[in-house]
Amino acid sequence: MCETTVIRSQGAKPCAPLKSHFPEHALATLETVLKQTQEARGFRRAQAIREVVAGHHVNTVSATFHFTNSALRKWVQRFANQGVSGLVDRPRPGRPRKVTCALAQPLNRLVDQDPLQHGSHSSQWSCRELATGLAHPTGVQLGRESVRLVLKKMRSAPASQQGS
């Protein structure tokens, strides 16, 4: 047996309903995903889909989770057709990010060191000096603005995330 959820687009006139069929274990599967997901975007996506599978209207759920109706319908359809694998972000076009978690950790260690030991003429790091100091051990040359943004994110992150 399958549950059927009818999804209507937003507007005064209801258009043809978009039907999604979910297996009986869909809610249990989404609960498991919610317990295992660590990424915030994936977690919110799974929460919203769980509400739609549970029978809530797409317009209500999209307003609650601040998704557009079309985005939520897309995720519901992907879950209906592909299961949990449909919830994963697809690759995006463009150049991959230079600043990764692997690069943020050496930067964090470098910030804790004395700049004078690295040939600086000042006792405080500049973003440009940090970028240069980071390029030697990692081989990745960042601009000073990229370094500044990473430092800003590190300051705003909770203490438990900064060490990881």
DRENGU-177201 format. One record per residue (C-alpha): residue number from 1; x, y, z. Coordinates in Angstrom, 3 decimals. Example, Ala and Ser with C-alpha at 12.3 -4.5 7.8 and 13.67 -1.06 7.14 Angstrom:
# DRENGU-177201
NODE num       px       py       pz
NODE   1   12.300   -4.500    7.800
NODE   2   13.670   -1.060    7.140
***
This chain:
# DRENGU-177201
NODE num       px       py       pz
NODE   1    0.000    0.000    0.000
NODE   2    1.175    3.490   -0.773
NODE   3    0.153    6.808    0.668
NODE   4   -0.764    9.521   -1.814
NODE   5   -0.008   13.144   -1.149
NODE   6   -1.575   15.737   -3.407
NODE   7    0.535   18.821   -3.943
NODE   8   -1.092   21.954   -5.377
NODE   9    0.751   25.004   -6.593
NODE  10    0.140   28.345   -4.911
NODE  11   -2.530   30.579   -6.449
NODE  12   -6.239   31.281   -6.471
NODE  13   -7.119   28.567   -8.955
NODE  14   -5.978   25.060   -8.105
NODE  15   -4.091   23.577  -11.022
NODE  16   -3.618   19.912  -11.787
NODE  17   -2.417   18.175   -8.618
NODE  18    1.047   16.721   -8.512
NODE  19    0.756   13.262   -6.996
NODE  20    3.543   11.602   -5.078
NODE  21    3.409    8.021   -3.874
NODE  22    5.360    7.136   -0.770
NODE  23    5.989    3.667    0.616
NODE  24    4.584    2.898    4.053
NODE  25    8.049    3.180    5.608
NODE  26    8.659    6.704    4.214
NODE  27    8.095    8.453    7.554
NODE  28   10.347    5.992    9.393
NODE  29   13.022    6.471    6.712
NODE  30   12.854   10.254    7.091
NODE  31   13.086    9.964   10.891
NODE  32   16.275    7.909   10.450
NODE  33   17.661   10.496    8.017
NODE  34   16.916   13.263   10.527
NODE  35   18.827   11.416   13.256
NODE  36   21.859   10.829   11.017
NODE  37   22.076   14.078    9.042
NODE  38   24.659   16.578   10.229
NODE  39   24.387   19.104    7.403
NODE  40   21.874   21.870    8.180
NODE  41   20.484   22.129    4.631
NODE  42   19.857   18.406    4.378
NODE  43   18.277   18.356    7.824
NODE  44   15.811   21.164    7.007
NODE  45   15.001   19.525    3.682
NODE  46   14.252   16.187    5.372
NODE  47   12.121   17.929    8.033
NODE  48   10.015   19.675    5.392
NODE  49    9.551   16.503    3.345
NODE  50    8.570   14.612    6.489
NODE  51    5.796   17.155    7.099
NODE  52    4.499   16.770    3.525
NODE  53    4.621   12.967    3.758
NODE  54    2.739   13.213    7.073
NODE  55   -0.079   14.961    5.213
NODE  56    0.550   18.680    5.696
NODE  57   -0.140   20.984    2.756
NODE  58    2.865   22.068    0.692
NODE  59    1.978   25.769    0.972
NODE  60    1.935   25.542    4.770
NODE  61    5.172   23.563    4.966
NODE  62    6.996   25.809    2.498
NODE  63    5.958   28.895    4.487
NODE  64    7.049   27.279    7.755
NODE  65   10.482   26.272    6.452
NODE  66   10.965   29.345    4.229
NODE  67   11.225   27.289    1.026
NODE  68    9.571   28.249   -2.226
NODE  69    6.687   25.979   -3.178
NODE  70    8.503   24.891   -6.328
NODE  71   11.661   23.971   -4.397
NODE  72    9.694   21.935   -1.878
NODE  73    7.742   20.174   -4.637
NODE  74   11.031   19.350   -6.344
NODE  75   12.468   17.815   -3.158
NODE  76    9.269   15.877   -2.442
NODE  77    9.296   14.461   -5.986
NODE  78   12.971   13.530   -5.711
NODE  79   12.320   11.744   -2.438
NODE  80    9.297    9.956   -3.934
NODE  81   11.270    8.837   -7.005
NODE  82   14.775    8.285   -5.622
NODE  83   14.332    7.832   -1.891
NODE  84   17.001    9.168    0.467
NODE  85   19.557    9.552   -2.351
NODE  86   17.279   12.180   -3.908
NODE  87   17.786   14.480   -0.913
NODE  88   21.496   14.998   -1.561
NODE  89   22.640   18.236   -3.188
NODE  90   23.572   17.868   -6.820
NODE  91   26.953   19.174   -7.990
NODE  92   26.935   22.844   -8.907
NODE  93   28.733   24.365  -11.864
NODE  94   31.746   26.595  -11.442
NODE  95   35.132   26.524   -9.819
NODE  96   35.317   24.530   -6.574
NODE  97   36.005   26.474   -3.388
NODE  98   39.630   26.995   -2.426
NODE  99   38.869   27.356    1.269
NODE 100   37.869   24.007    2.726
NODE 101   37.785   22.666    6.271
NODE 102   41.159   21.067    5.557
NODE 103   42.579   24.539    4.848
NODE 104   40.849   26.254    7.762
NODE 105   42.584   24.004   10.296
NODE 106   46.174   24.970    9.308
NODE 107   45.056   28.599    9.245
NODE 108   43.728   28.240   12.772
NODE 109   47.061   26.773   13.917
NODE 110   48.990   29.554   12.155
NODE 111   46.916   32.257   13.864
NODE 112   47.909   30.813   17.248
NODE 113   51.623   31.134   16.424
NODE 114   53.816   34.191   16.863
NODE 115   54.121   36.125   13.577
NODE 116   57.652   37.222   14.480
NODE 117   58.767   33.570   14.233
NODE 118   57.545   33.554   10.629
NODE 119   59.557   36.605    9.572
NODE 120   56.943   39.260   10.194
NODE 121   57.975   42.731   11.290
NODE 122   54.903   43.029   13.493
NODE 123   53.707   41.132   16.527
NODE 124   50.204   40.853   15.021
NODE 125   49.196   38.962   11.900
NODE 126   47.837   40.761    8.877
NODE 127   45.517   38.865    6.538
NODE 128   48.097   39.181    3.766
NODE 129   50.838   37.672    5.976
NODE 130   48.508   34.849    7.013
NODE 131   47.762   34.107    3.347
NODE 132   51.491   33.972    2.577
NODE 133   52.239   31.901    5.675
NODE 134   49.459   29.474    4.764
NODE 135   50.684   29.083    1.180
NODE 136   54.028   27.573    2.213
NODE 137   52.767   24.439    4.034
NODE 138   49.573   23.909    2.011
NODE 139   50.527   25.023   -1.496
NODE 140   47.270   26.990   -1.832
NODE 141   47.571   30.744   -2.322
NODE 142   44.581   32.593   -0.895
NODE 143   43.858   36.278   -1.121
NODE 144   43.713   38.401    1.999
NODE 145   39.931   38.741    1.672
NODE 146   39.496   34.956    1.670
NODE 147   41.618   34.735    4.808
NODE 148   39.575   37.503    6.426
NODE 149   36.305   35.673    5.670
NODE 150   37.619   32.384    7.101
NODE 151   38.727   34.173   10.271
NODE 152   35.333   35.861   10.531
NODE 153   33.577   32.499   10.239
NODE 154   35.913   30.954   12.826
NODE 155   35.085   33.754   15.290
NODE 156   31.332   33.308   14.824
NODE 157   31.415   29.473   15.005
NODE 158   30.672   27.805   18.354
NODE 159   33.756   26.729   20.288
NODE 160   32.985   23.018   19.725
NODE 161   33.203   23.491   15.933
NODE 162   36.408   25.540   15.920
NODE 163   38.550   22.679   17.150
NODE 164   37.319   20.181   14.554
***
